[in-house]
């Protein structure tokens, strides 16, 4: 079984720095700006589509009654916004090609 690793912002900074040879501060600003634009788009436009990758959507969920499966105690789950992701067909094909 392979070890699951997370991709951190620091990994992205380093990858761009080594691949393109740009100064580390430019790489840091570049990655941070990309994430800031995605977050801003999700919060304002309710949807961000990245071609050949997928679509992030901001969706509202109403409050509801939830239940702790262990104790069976019911509790109110507040209404909130959630971000959903739908991968593109291209991404799905690429993932299935390597599995």
DONUDO-99413 format. One line per field, with one value per residue (C-alpha): residue number from 0; residue in one letter; x, y, z. Coordinates in steps of 0.05 Angstrom, whole numbers, plus 5000, padded with zeros to 4 digits. Example, Ala and Ser with C-alpha at 12.3 -4.5 7.8 and 13.67 -1.06 7.14 Angstrom:
BEGIN
resi: 0,1
resn: A,S
xx: 5246,5273
yy: 4910,4979
zz: 5156,5143
// end
This chain:
BEGIN
resi: 0,1,2,3,4,5,6,7,8,9,10,11,12,13,14,15,16,17,18,19,20,21,22,23,24,25,26,27,28,29,30,31,32,33,34,35,36,37,38,39,40,41,42,43,44,45,46,47,48,49,50,51,52,53,54,55,56,57,58,59,60,61,62,63,64,65,66,67,68,69,70,71,72,73,74,75,76,77,78,79,80,81,82,83,84,85,86,87,88,89,90,91,92,93,94,95,96,97,98
resn: X,X,X,X,X,X,X,X,X,X,X,X,X,X,X,X,X,X,X,X,X,X,X,X,X,X,X,X,X,X,X,X,X,X,X,X,X,X,X,X,X,X,X,X,X,X,X,X,X,X,X,X,X,X,X,X,X,X,X,X,X,X,X,X,X,X,X,X,X,X,X,X,X,X,X,X,X,X,X,X,X,X,X,X,X,X,X,X,X,X,X,X,X,X,X,X,X,X,X
xx: 5000,5027,5032,4982,5015,4982,5002,5015,5025,5098,5103,5073,5120,5180,5155,5146,5212,5251,5214,5215,5274,5235,5251,5216,5177,5146,5126,5095,5055,5034,5006,4973,4940,4912,4880,4855,4822,4789,4763,4739,4704,4669,4645,4622,4603,4580,4618,4689,4704,4776,4780,4802,4801,4732,4681,4677,4607,4582,4518,4472,4449,4388,4391,4371,4368,4429,4441,4504,4509,4542,4497,4435,4430,4396,4425,4411,4460,4460,4448,4512,4547,4588,4636,4625,4672,4653,4712,4715,4708,4781,4804,4761,4792,4863,4850,4820,4877,4928,4888
yy: 5000,5069,5124,5180,5249,5316,5371,5434,5505,5498,5439,5481,5539,5493,5457,5522,5548,5487,5477,5550,5577,5638,5671,5639,5702,5705,5632,5644,5705,5667,5607,5650,5694,5632,5607,5677,5684,5615,5632,5700,5670,5617,5668,5721,5685,5620,5579,5573,5529,5510,5482,5408,5404,5415,5462,5488,5509,5545,5512,5531,5475,5486,5470,5399,5349,5304,5243,5218,5146,5123,5155,5165,5236,5285,5354,5413,5424,5497,5522,5537,5544,5486,5481,5423,5399,5365,5338,5347,5288,5298,5293,5231,5197,5214,5187,5123,5114,5111,5068
zz: 5000,4982,5033,5023,5023,5024,4977,5017,4995,5013,4965,4910,4925,4921,4858,4819,4845,4822,4756,4733,4771,4795,4861,4920,4937,4867,4872,4940,4915,4852,4890,4943,4889,4854,4918,4936,4868,4875,4945,4922,4862,4904,4955,4905,4842,4876,4823,4797,4737,4722,4652,4648,4724,4752,4783,4854,4875,4937,4961,5019,5066,5112,5185,5204,5260,5265,5308,5342,5318,5382,5434,5390,5418,5370,5359,5314,5256,5237,5166,5129,5062,5037,4979,4931,4876,4811,4772,4697,4650,4631,4704,4715,4653,4677,4746,4720,4671,4728,4777
// end
